[in-house]
Each structure stands twice: as C-alpha cells, then as structure tokens.
Amino acid sequence: MKKVLTILVIFISITANAIDYYIDTVTINSEVLNEKREVLVFIPGTINQADSVSILYMLDGESSSNRYELILKEQFSKSLIVIGIVNKNRRRDMLPKKEPNKFLDFIINELIPKIEADLIIDQRILFGHSYAGGFAIYTLIKQMDTFDKYIASSPTPLINMVNPKVYKQIDNKIKHKVKLYFSYGSKDLKQVKKWNSDLLKNLDGLKLNHLKWKNEVYKEENHITSVKISLIKGLCY
C-alpha cells in the first residue's frame, strides 16, 4: 500500500539508546468527538521525505513513549514512525457497546488525514492491548482496507467478533494482503483467554486467501507482561 504522509508539527531531537529521534505532541480539534485529542509523534532522525516508511498507530498513546523505546532497543527498521493516540475516555471509545464508531471515524477521517500527506508509506499498522486490542480487531472488521497489519494484544471483549463468517467476508472484500496478529499470556485474564480461544478455533476452520493471521500464547505471561512481547512479535510478523 503506497500512501503519503506529512507531520504537521515542530519536533525536538532526543537521543535514546544511541538513536536519534524526534517527538512532539499534536492536538487535534475533533468535530467527530466534539473534543480536543492529543497524539504523540515519534520519528527516527534519519528519515527524510524521499524515504519510504512504515507507520504504526498505537492506541493507549500515554504508554507509547516506553513502547517506542522498546522498539528502538529491538533495532527495528529506522523507517518506522509511531503515532501514539492518547486516551480521553477509553471505555467510551473502544468498547463495542459504547461509541467505537465515533472513535474509528476520528482515526480514519480526522487523524490519518492530519498526519499523512507528504511521505511515501509502504505499510500502515494498528496496535492495541486489552480493550484497545479488541478495538484493533473491531477496526479490521469495519475498516479492513485501512491498515496493512492489525496487532491485537490480549484483545477483549470480542463478543460477535469471533464469528467466522465475519472473517470470510473480510477475506472476500479486501483488495490487498492484510495481516492479523493476536496474542495473550497463559496467565492472562479468564475473559481474554475465552474470547481468544473462541476466535482461534473459528479461524482455524477457515480457508482464507487474502487475510493472513497468526495467534500466539506466551507461556507464564499475564495480562500486563504480555503486551511488550505482543508488540515486538506482532511487528515481526
């Protein structure tokens, strides 16, 4: 997927783990949500406008600084840009029975156009953990062509999102290869293990041509400790 990206901010250079990167906070006046929303933007210092880049939209953006430094430690491609979407009302925005459609509308029609305009993007990724992981899968179902990869760490609650017919429909509709990576810890929350086991069982029975998926269970990891592993393994998938 080729797209174009512009960062409409002034950055401050920071050195972390001997790697230079730029970071700033961008405020968006959302008409959809009727509120101001903040996002944190992380860009490796080596990127220029001629580069082809990957962009990772990270839900629960208040945790994005630590997670970005983890990405740097793993020495991922220097062309990965991270956008941390800071929460305002997490349950309202991410739970299926609340107002996820509005939050998704904000991301698709306000955030992405605000951030992207001038740099070529090869891959767009969405990452979320727990409720945000559930929202990542919700986004796959509702906006299957928006991201190239969906990383769902300990996603919950999934409810009807485990329905195999949904994924067959996605596979028939998507216009390019899409990846779904979902995971959880062996000591995770009971509801997380239940939803993920159901989803795994249903996906195992499908023959899919365009939607590629992978599930992993991390031995001895719990709801908190599994998130960092999921982020790194999901990016590698």
BAVO-87760 format. One line per 2 residues: number of its first residue (from 0); their letters; for each residue x, y, z of N, C-alpha, C. Coordinates in Angstrom, 1 decimal. Atoms other than C-alpha are relative to their C-alpha. Layout:
N
NUM = a = X Y Z X Y Z X Y Z | ... .
END
This chain:
237
0 = mk = 0.8 -1.2 0.0 0.0 0.0 0.0 0.9 1.2 0.0 | -0.8 -1.2 0.1 1.5 3.3 -1.1 -0.9 1.2 0.4 .
2 = kv = 0.8 -1.2 -0.4 0.3 6.4 0.7 1.0 1.1 0.3 | -0.8 -1.1 -0.2 1.7 9.8 1.5 -0.2 0.6 1.4 .
4 = lt = 0.1 -0.4 -1.4 2.5 11.2 5.0 0.6 1.4 0.2 | -0.6 -1.3 -0.4 3.1 14.7 6.4 -0.2 0.1 1.5 .
6 = il = 0.1 -0.2 -1.4 3.9 15.5 10.0 -0.1 1.5 0.2 | 0.3 -1.4 -0.1 2.4 18.9 10.8 0.4 0.5 1.4 .
8 = vi = -0.5 -0.4 -1.3 4.5 19.6 13.9 1.4 0.5 -0.1 | -1.4 -0.4 -0.2 7.8 21.1 15.1 0.5 -1.0 1.0 .
10 = fi = -0.6 1.0 -0.8 10.0 18.4 16.6 1.2 0.4 0.9 | -1.1 -0.2 -0.8 12.5 18.3 19.4 0.9 -1.3 -0.1 .
12 = si = -0.8 1.2 0.2 15.5 16.0 18.9 0.4 -0.6 1.3 | -0.2 0.8 -1.3 16.0 13.3 21.6 1.0 -1.1 -0.4 .
14 = ta = -0.8 1.1 0.2 18.7 10.7 21.9 -0.3 -1.1 1.0 | 0.3 1.1 -0.8 17.7 7.3 23.3 0.6 -1.3 -0.5 .
16 = na = -0.7 1.2 0.4 19.7 4.2 23.3 0.9 0.2 -1.3 | -0.9 -0.4 1.0 22.2 6.0 21.0 -0.7 0.1 -1.4 .
18 = id = 0.8 -0.2 1.3 19.4 6.5 18.3 -0.7 1.3 0.2 | 0.7 -1.3 0.0 18.2 10.0 17.5 -1.4 -0.2 -0.6 .
20 = yy = 1.4 0.0 0.5 14.5 10.5 17.1 -0.6 1.3 0.4 | 0.7 -1.2 -0.3 12.1 13.4 17.1 -1.4 -0.4 0.6 .
22 = id = 1.3 0.3 -0.7 9.0 13.6 19.3 -0.7 1.4 0.2 | 0.8 -1.2 -0.3 6.2 16.1 19.7 -1.5 -0.4 0.3 .
24 = tv = 1.4 0.2 -0.2 2.6 16.4 20.8 -0.9 0.8 -1.0 | 0.9 -0.7 1.0 -0.1 17.2 18.2 -1.4 0.0 0.6 .
26 = ti = 1.4 -0.1 -0.5 -3.5 18.5 19.3 -1.0 0.1 -1.2 | 1.0 0.0 1.1 -6.5 17.8 17.0 -1.3 0.4 0.6 .
28 = ns = 1.4 -0.4 -0.4 -9.8 19.6 17.4 -1.0 -0.9 -0.8 | 0.8 1.0 0.7 -12.1 16.7 16.6 -1.5 0.5 0.0 .
30 = ev = 1.4 -0.3 0.2 -15.5 17.6 15.2 -0.8 -1.3 0.3 | 0.7 1.3 -0.2 -16.5 13.9 15.3 -0.2 -0.3 1.5 .
32 = ln = 0.1 0.3 -1.5 -15.8 13.5 19.1 -0.4 1.2 0.8 | 0.3 -1.2 -0.6 -16.5 17.1 19.9 0.9 0.3 1.2 .
34 = ek = -1.0 -0.2 -1.0 -13.3 17.4 21.9 1.4 0.1 -0.6 | -1.4 -0.1 0.5 -9.6 18.1 21.6 0.7 -1.4 0.3 .
36 = re = -0.7 1.2 -0.2 -7.4 15.0 21.2 1.5 0.2 -0.3 | -1.4 -0.1 0.2 -3.7 14.6 21.6 0.6 -1.3 -0.5 .
38 = vl = -0.8 1.2 0.4 -1.3 12.3 19.8 1.5 0.4 0.1 | -1.5 -0.2 -0.1 2.4 11.8 20.3 0.6 -0.6 -1.3 .
40 = vf = -0.6 0.4 1.3 4.5 11.5 17.2 1.5 -0.2 0.2 | -1.4 0.4 -0.1 7.9 9.7 17.1 0.5 -0.3 -1.3 .
42 = ip = -0.6 0.2 1.3 10.1 9.9 14.1 1.5 -0.2 0.1 | -1.5 0.1 0.0 13.7 8.5 13.7 0.6 1.1 -0.7 .
44 = gt = -0.7 -1.2 0.5 16.1 11.3 13.0 0.6 -0.2 -1.4 | -0.6 0.3 1.3 17.4 9.5 9.8 -1.0 0.1 -1.1 .
46 = in = 1.0 0.0 1.1 14.1 9.8 7.9 0.0 1.3 -0.7 | 0.2 -1.3 0.8 13.8 12.3 5.1 -1.2 -0.3 -0.9 .
48 = qa = 1.3 0.0 0.8 10.9 13.0 2.7 0.2 -1.0 -1.2 | -0.1 0.9 1.1 12.4 10.8 0.0 -0.1 -1.5 0.4 .
50 = ds = 0.1 1.3 -0.5 12.2 7.7 2.2 -1.4 -0.6 -0.1 | 1.3 0.8 -0.2 9.5 5.0 2.1 0.0 -0.5 1.4 .
52 = vs = 0.1 0.3 -1.4 8.3 4.4 5.6 -1.2 -0.8 0.4 | 1.1 0.7 -0.6 6.1 2.3 7.8 -0.5 0.9 1.1 .
54 = il = 0.6 -0.8 -1.0 3.7 4.0 10.2 -0.8 -0.9 0.9 | 0.7 0.8 -1.0 2.4 2.4 13.4 -0.9 1.0 0.9 .
56 = ym = 0.9 -0.7 -0.8 -0.7 3.9 15.0 -0.2 -0.8 1.3 | 0.0 0.8 -1.3 -0.5 2.9 18.7 -1.1 0.6 0.9 .
58 = ld = 1.1 -0.4 -0.9 -3.7 3.0 20.8 0.6 0.1 1.5 | -0.5 -0.2 -1.4 -3.3 3.9 24.6 1.3 0.8 -0.1 .
60 = ge = -1.2 -0.8 0.3 -0.9 6.6 23.5 0.8 0.5 1.1 | -0.7 -0.5 -1.2 0.0 7.6 27.0 1.1 -1.0 0.4 .
62 = ss = -1.0 1.0 -0.3 2.1 4.4 27.1 1.0 -0.1 -1.2 | -0.7 0.2 1.2 3.7 5.0 23.7 1.5 0.3 0.1 .
64 = sn = -1.4 -0.3 -0.2 7.0 6.5 24.9 0.8 -1.2 0.4 | -0.7 1.2 -0.4 8.0 3.4 26.7 0.0 -1.1 -1.0 .
66 = ry = 0.1 1.0 1.1 6.8 1.2 23.9 0.9 0.3 -1.2 | -0.9 -0.4 1.1 8.7 3.2 21.3 1.4 -0.3 0.3 .
68 = el = -1.4 0.3 -0.4 11.9 2.9 23.3 0.3 -1.5 -0.1 | -0.1 1.5 0.2 11.3 -0.9 23.3 0.2 -0.3 -1.4 .
70 = il = -0.2 0.2 1.5 11.0 -0.8 19.5 1.4 0.4 -0.4 | -1.3 -0.4 0.4 14.3 1.1 19.3 1.0 -1.0 0.5 .
72 = ke = -1.0 1.0 -0.6 16.1 -1.5 21.6 0.0 -1.2 -0.9 | 0.0 1.2 0.9 15.0 -4.2 19.2 0.5 0.2 -1.3 .
74 = qf = -0.6 -0.4 1.2 16.6 -2.3 16.4 -0.8 -0.3 -1.3 | 0.8 0.1 1.2 13.7 -2.3 14.0 0.4 1.0 -1.0 .
76 = sk = -0.3 -0.8 1.1 13.8 -0.6 10.7 0.0 1.5 0.5 | 0.0 -1.4 -0.4 14.8 3.1 11.1 -1.0 0.8 -0.7 .
78 = sl = 1.1 -0.8 0.7 11.9 4.0 8.8 -1.4 -0.2 0.6 | 1.3 0.1 -0.7 9.2 3.2 11.4 -0.4 1.2 0.8 .
80 = iv = 0.5 -1.2 -0.7 7.2 6.2 12.5 -1.2 -0.5 0.9 | 1.1 0.4 -1.0 4.9 5.8 15.6 -0.9 1.2 0.4 .
82 = ig = 0.9 -1.0 -0.4 1.8 7.8 16.4 -0.8 -0.6 1.2 | 0.7 0.4 -1.3 0.5 7.4 20.0 -1.2 0.8 0.2 .
84 = iv = 1.3 -0.7 -0.1 -3.2 8.2 20.3 -0.3 0.0 1.5 | 0.2 -0.1 -1.4 -3.7 9.4 23.9 -1.5 -0.1 0.3 .
86 = nk = 1.4 0.2 -0.4 -6.9 8.4 25.7 -0.6 1.2 0.6 | 0.8 -1.0 -0.6 -9.6 10.7 26.7 -1.1 -0.7 0.8 .
88 = nr = 1.0 0.8 -0.6 -12.4 8.2 27.5 0.1 -1.4 -0.6 | -0.4 1.3 0.6 -11.1 4.7 26.9 -1.2 -0.9 -0.2 .
90 = rr = 1.1 0.9 0.1 -14.2 2.7 27.6 -1.0 0.5 -1.0 | 0.9 -0.6 0.9 -16.4 5.0 25.6 0.5 -0.2 -1.5 .
92 = dm = -0.5 0.1 1.3 -14.1 4.9 22.6 0.3 -1.4 -0.5 | -0.5 1.3 0.5 -13.1 1.2 22.5 -0.9 -1.1 0.2 .
94 = lp = 0.9 1.2 -0.3 -15.9 -1.0 23.9 -1.0 -0.1 -1.1 | 1.0 0.2 1.0 -18.2 -2.5 21.3 -1.4 0.6 0.2 .
96 = kk = 1.3 -0.4 -0.3 -21.3 -1.5 23.1 -0.1 1.5 0.4 | -0.1 -1.4 -0.3 -20.2 2.1 23.7 0.0 0.8 -1.4 .
98 = ep = 0.0 -0.8 1.2 -19.2 4.5 20.9 1.3 -0.2 -0.9 | -1.3 0.2 0.8 -16.3 2.9 18.9 -0.1 0.5 -1.4 .
100 = nk = 0.2 -0.5 1.3 -17.8 4.0 15.6 0.5 1.5 -0.1 | -0.5 -1.3 0.0 -17.1 7.6 16.5 1.5 0.1 0.1 .
102 = fl = -1.4 0.0 -0.2 -13.6 6.9 17.7 0.7 -0.4 -1.3 | -0.6 0.5 1.2 -12.9 5.0 14.5 -0.2 1.0 -1.1 .
104 = df = 0.2 -1.1 1.0 -14.4 7.8 12.4 1.1 1.1 0.2 | -1.0 -1.0 -0.3 -12.0 10.2 14.2 1.4 -0.5 -0.5 .
106 = ii = -1.3 0.5 0.4 -9.0 8.0 13.4 0.1 0.0 -1.6 | -0.1 0.1 1.5 -9.9 7.4 9.7 -0.2 1.3 -0.7 .
108 = ne = 0.3 -1.2 0.7 -11.3 10.8 8.8 0.6 1.3 0.5 | -0.6 -1.3 -0.6 -9.5 13.3 11.1 1.5 -0.2 0.3 .
110 = li = -1.4 0.2 -0.4 -6.3 11.8 12.5 0.9 -0.4 -1.2 | -0.8 0.4 1.1 -4.9 10.0 9.5 0.2 1.1 -1.1 .
112 = pk = -0.3 -1.1 1.0 -5.5 12.9 7.0 0.8 1.1 0.6 | -0.8 -1.1 -0.7 -4.0 15.3 9.6 1.5 -0.4 0.0 .
114 = ie = -1.4 0.4 -0.1 -0.8 13.2 9.9 0.6 -0.3 -1.3 | -0.6 0.5 1.3 -0.4 11.9 6.4 -0.2 0.9 -1.2 .
116 = ad = 0.2 -0.8 1.2 0.3 13.9 3.3 1.2 0.0 -0.9 | -1.1 -0.2 0.9 3.9 14.1 2.0 1.1 -1.1 -0.1 .
118 = li = -1.0 1.1 0.0 6.0 11.0 2.8 -0.7 -1.3 -0.5 | 0.5 1.2 0.5 5.5 7.7 1.0 0.0 -1.1 1.1 .
120 = id = 0.1 1.0 -1.1 4.2 4.9 3.3 -0.2 -1.3 -0.7 | 0.1 1.3 0.5 4.7 1.3 2.5 -1.0 -0.9 0.8 .
122 = qr = 0.8 0.8 -0.9 2.9 -0.1 5.5 -0.6 0.8 1.1 | 0.7 -0.7 -1.1 0.3 1.2 7.9 -0.5 -1.1 1.0 .
124 = il = 0.2 1.1 -1.0 -0.1 -0.8 11.2 -0.8 0.6 1.2 | 0.8 -0.4 -1.2 -2.6 -0.6 14.2 0.4 -0.9 1.1 .
126 = fg = -0.3 0.8 -1.1 -1.6 -1.8 17.6 -0.8 0.4 1.2 | 0.7 -0.3 -1.2 -3.7 -2.1 20.7 0.0 -1.2 1.0 .
128 = hs = 0.0 1.0 -1.1 -3.8 -4.0 24.1 -1.2 0.0 0.8 | 1.1 0.1 -0.9 -6.7 -5.3 26.1 -1.3 0.6 -0.7 .
130 = ya = 1.1 -0.6 0.7 -9.7 -3.1 25.3 0.4 0.6 -1.4 | -0.6 -0.6 1.3 -7.5 -1.4 22.6 0.3 -1.2 -1.0 .
132 = gg = -0.2 1.2 0.8 -6.7 -4.9 21.3 -1.3 -0.4 -0.7 | 1.3 0.3 0.5 -10.4 -5.6 20.9 -0.4 1.1 -1.0 .
134 = fa = 0.4 -1.1 1.0 -10.8 -2.2 19.1 0.8 -0.2 -1.2 | -0.7 0.3 1.2 -8.0 -3.2 16.8 -0.7 -1.0 -0.9 .
136 = iy = 0.8 0.9 0.8 -10.0 -6.2 15.7 -1.3 0.5 -0.5 | 1.2 -0.7 0.5 -13.1 -4.1 15.5 0.3 0.8 -1.2 .
138 = tl = -0.4 -0.8 1.2 -11.2 -1.8 13.1 0.2 -0.9 -1.2 | -0.2 0.9 1.1 -10.2 -4.7 11.0 -1.3 -0.4 -0.7 .
140 = ik = 1.4 0.4 0.5 -13.9 -5.7 10.6 -0.7 1.1 -0.7 | 0.7 -1.2 0.5 -15.1 -2.2 10.0 0.7 0.7 -1.1 .
142 = qm = -0.8 -0.7 1.0 -12.2 -0.8 8.0 1.1 -0.9 -0.5 | -0.9 1.1 0.3 -10.5 -3.8 6.6 1.2 0.5 -1.0 .
144 = dt = -1.0 -0.4 0.9 -8.5 -1.9 3.9 0.8 1.2 0.5 | -0.7 -1.2 -0.5 -7.3 1.0 6.1 1.4 -0.4 0.4 .
146 = fd = -1.4 0.4 -0.5 -4.3 -0.9 7.7 0.4 -1.2 -0.7 | -0.6 1.2 0.5 -2.0 -3.5 6.4 0.2 -1.1 1.0 .
148 = ky = -0.2 0.9 -1.0 -1.5 -5.1 9.7 -0.7 0.5 1.3 | 0.7 -0.3 -1.2 -3.6 -5.3 12.9 0.6 -0.9 1.1 .
150 = ia = -0.6 0.8 -1.1 -1.8 -6.3 16.1 -0.9 0.2 1.3 | 0.9 0.0 -1.2 -4.2 -7.2 19.0 0.6 -0.8 1.1 .
152 = ss = -0.6 0.6 -1.2 -2.6 -7.9 22.3 -1.0 -0.2 1.1 | 1.0 0.3 -1.0 -4.9 -9.7 24.8 -1.3 0.7 -0.3 .
154 = pt = 1.2 -0.7 0.4 -7.9 -8.4 22.9 -1.3 -0.5 0.8 | 1.2 0.3 -0.7 -11.2 -8.2 24.9 -0.8 1.3 0.1 .
156 = pl = 0.8 1.2 0.2 -14.2 -8.2 24.8 -0.2 -0.1 -1.5 | 0.2 0.2 1.4 -14.7 -9.8 21.3 -1.4 -0.2 -0.4 .
158 = in = 1.4 0.2 0.2 -18.3 -10.8 21.6 -0.3 -0.7 -1.4 | 0.3 0.5 1.3 -19.6 -11.3 18.0 1.2 0.1 -1.0 .
160 = mv = -1.2 -0.1 0.8 -16.1 -10.6 16.6 0.7 -1.3 -0.2 | -0.6 1.4 0.2 -15.3 -14.3 16.9 -0.7 -0.7 -1.1 .
162 = np = 0.8 0.6 1.0 -17.9 -15.1 14.3 0.8 -0.3 -1.3 | -0.8 0.3 1.2 -16.1 -17.0 11.4 -0.5 0.6 -1.3 .
164 = kv = 0.6 -0.6 1.2 -18.5 -15.6 8.8 0.6 1.4 -0.2 | -0.6 -1.4 0.1 -17.1 -12.1 9.6 1.3 0.0 -0.8 .
166 = yk = -1.3 0.0 0.6 -13.6 -13.1 8.6 0.0 -0.6 -1.4 | 0.2 0.4 1.4 -14.7 -14.9 5.5 -0.5 1.1 -0.9 .
168 = qi = 0.5 -1.1 0.7 -16.5 -11.8 4.4 1.2 1.0 -0.2 | -1.2 -0.9 0.1 -13.3 -9.7 5.1 0.9 -0.5 -1.1 .
170 = dn = -0.9 0.6 1.0 -11.3 -12.1 3.0 -0.5 0.2 -1.4 | 0.6 -0.1 1.3 -13.7 -11.8 0.1 0.0 1.5 -0.4 .
172 = ki = 0.1 -1.4 0.3 -13.7 -8.0 0.3 1.3 0.8 -0.1 | -1.2 -0.8 -0.1 -10.2 -6.8 1.0 0.7 0.0 -1.4 .
174 = kh = -0.6 -0.1 1.3 -8.2 -5.6 -2.0 1.5 -0.2 0.0 | -1.5 0.3 -0.1 -4.7 -6.3 -0.7 0.2 -0.9 1.2 .
176 = kv = -0.3 0.9 -1.1 -3.0 -8.7 1.7 0.0 0.8 1.3 | 0.1 -0.6 -1.3 -3.8 -7.9 5.3 0.3 -1.1 1.0 .
178 = kl = -0.4 1.0 -1.0 -2.3 -9.5 8.4 -0.7 0.4 1.3 | 0.5 -0.1 -1.3 -3.9 -10.1 11.8 0.9 -0.8 0.9 .
180 = yf = -0.8 0.8 -1.0 -1.7 -11.0 14.8 -0.7 0.3 1.3 | 0.6 -0.2 -1.3 -3.4 -11.6 18.1 0.6 -1.0 1.0 .
182 = sy = -0.8 0.8 -1.0 -1.9 -13.0 21.3 -0.5 0.3 1.4 | 0.2 -0.3 -1.4 -2.2 -13.3 25.1 0.9 -0.9 0.8 .
184 = gs = -0.9 0.8 -0.9 -0.4 -14.8 28.1 -0.8 -1.2 0.6 | 0.7 1.2 -0.6 -1.1 -18.2 29.6 -0.6 0.3 1.3 .
186 = kd = 0.6 -0.5 -1.3 -1.8 -16.4 32.9 -0.8 1.2 -0.2 | 0.8 -1.2 0.3 -4.0 -13.8 31.3 -1.3 -0.1 0.7 .
188 = lk = 1.4 0.0 -0.6 -7.5 -12.8 32.4 -0.9 -1.1 -0.7 | 0.8 1.1 0.5 -10.1 -15.5 32.0 -0.8 0.4 -1.2 .
190 = qv = 0.8 -0.4 1.1 -12.3 -13.5 29.7 0.9 0.2 -1.3 | -1.0 -0.1 1.2 -9.2 -12.8 27.4 0.2 -1.4 -0.6 .
192 = kk = -0.3 1.4 0.5 -8.4 -16.5 27.2 -1.2 -0.6 -0.7 | 1.2 0.6 0.6 -12.0 -17.4 26.5 -0.3 0.6 -1.4 .
194 = wn = 0.3 -0.7 1.3 -12.5 -14.8 23.6 1.0 -0.5 -1.0 | -1.1 0.3 0.9 -9.1 -15.6 22.1 -0.1 -1.5 -0.5 .
196 = sd = 0.1 1.5 0.4 -9.6 -19.4 22.2 -1.2 -0.2 -1.0 | 1.1 0.1 0.9 -13.0 -19.0 20.5 0.4 0.5 -1.4 .
198 = ll = -0.4 -0.5 1.3 -11.5 -16.8 17.8 0.9 -0.9 -0.7 | -1.0 1.0 0.6 -8.6 -19.2 17.2 -0.7 -1.2 -0.5 .
200 = kn = 0.8 1.2 0.4 -11.0 -22.1 17.0 -0.7 0.2 -1.3 | 0.8 -0.3 1.2 -13.2 -20.4 14.4 0.9 0.4 -1.2 .
202 = ld = -0.9 -0.3 1.1 -10.3 -19.1 12.3 0.7 -1.2 -0.5 | -0.6 1.2 0.5 -8.7 -22.5 12.2 -0.8 -0.8 -1.0 .
204 = gl = 0.8 0.7 0.9 -11.6 -23.8 10.3 -0.2 0.7 -1.3 | 0.2 -0.8 1.2 -11.4 -21.2 7.5 1.1 -0.1 -1.0 .
206 = kl = -1.0 -0.1 1.0 -9.6 -21.2 4.2 -0.1 1.4 -0.5 | 0.0 -1.4 0.4 -8.6 -17.6 3.6 1.1 0.3 -1.0 .
208 = nh = -1.0 -0.2 1.0 -6.8 -16.2 0.6 0.7 1.3 0.2 | -0.6 -1.4 -0.2 -6.1 -12.5 1.5 0.3 0.4 1.4 .
210 = lk = -0.2 -0.3 -1.4 -6.4 -12.3 5.2 1.0 -1.1 0.6 | -1.0 0.9 -0.7 -3.3 -13.8 6.9 0.0 0.2 1.5 .
212 = wk = 0.1 -0.2 -1.4 -3.4 -14.4 10.6 0.9 -0.9 0.8 | -0.9 0.9 -0.9 -1.3 -15.8 13.5 -0.4 0.3 1.4 .
214 = ne = 0.3 -0.1 -1.5 -2.1 -16.4 17.2 1.1 -0.7 0.8 | -1.0 0.5 -0.9 0.4 -16.9 19.9 -0.4 0.1 1.5 .
216 = vy = 0.2 -0.1 -1.4 0.1 -17.7 23.6 1.4 -0.1 0.7 | -1.3 -0.2 -0.6 3.0 -16.6 25.8 0.0 -0.7 1.4 .
218 = ke = -0.1 0.8 -1.3 3.9 -19.2 28.5 0.4 0.9 1.2 | -0.3 -0.6 -1.2 3.9 -17.8 32.0 -0.2 1.5 0.0 .
220 = en = 0.2 -1.4 0.1 3.0 -14.3 30.9 -1.5 0.3 0.4 | 1.3 -0.4 -0.4 0.0 -12.4 32.2 -0.5 1.2 -0.8 .
222 = hi = 0.7 -1.1 0.7 -2.3 -9.5 31.1 0.9 1.2 -0.2 | -0.9 -1.2 0.0 0.4 -6.9 31.9 1.3 -0.3 -0.7 .
224 = ts = -1.3 0.2 0.6 3.6 -8.6 30.9 0.0 -0.5 -1.4 | 0.1 0.5 1.4 2.4 -10.0 27.6 0.0 1.1 -1.1 .
226 = vk = 0.2 -1.0 0.9 1.9 -6.6 26.0 1.3 0.4 -0.8 | -1.3 -0.3 0.7 5.6 -5.9 25.2 0.4 -1.0 -1.0 .
228 = is = -0.3 1.1 0.9 6.1 -9.3 23.7 -0.9 0.0 -1.2 | 0.9 -0.1 1.1 3.0 -8.9 21.6 0.4 1.1 -1.0 .
230 = li = -0.4 -1.1 0.9 4.2 -5.6 20.2 1.1 -0.4 -0.9 | -1.2 0.4 0.8 7.6 -6.9 19.1 -0.3 -1.1 -1.0 .
232 = kg = 0.2 1.1 0.8 6.4 -10.2 17.8 -1.0 0.3 -1.1 | 0.9 -0.5 1.0 3.5 -8.5 16.0 0.6 0.8 -1.1 .
234 = lc = -0.7 -0.8 1.0 5.8 -6.1 14.3 0.8 -0.9 -0.9 | -0.9 0.9 0.8 8.0 -9.0 13.2 -0.8 -0.9 -0.9 .
236 = y = 0.9 0.9 0.8 5.0 -11.0 11.8 -0.2 0.6 -1.4 .
END
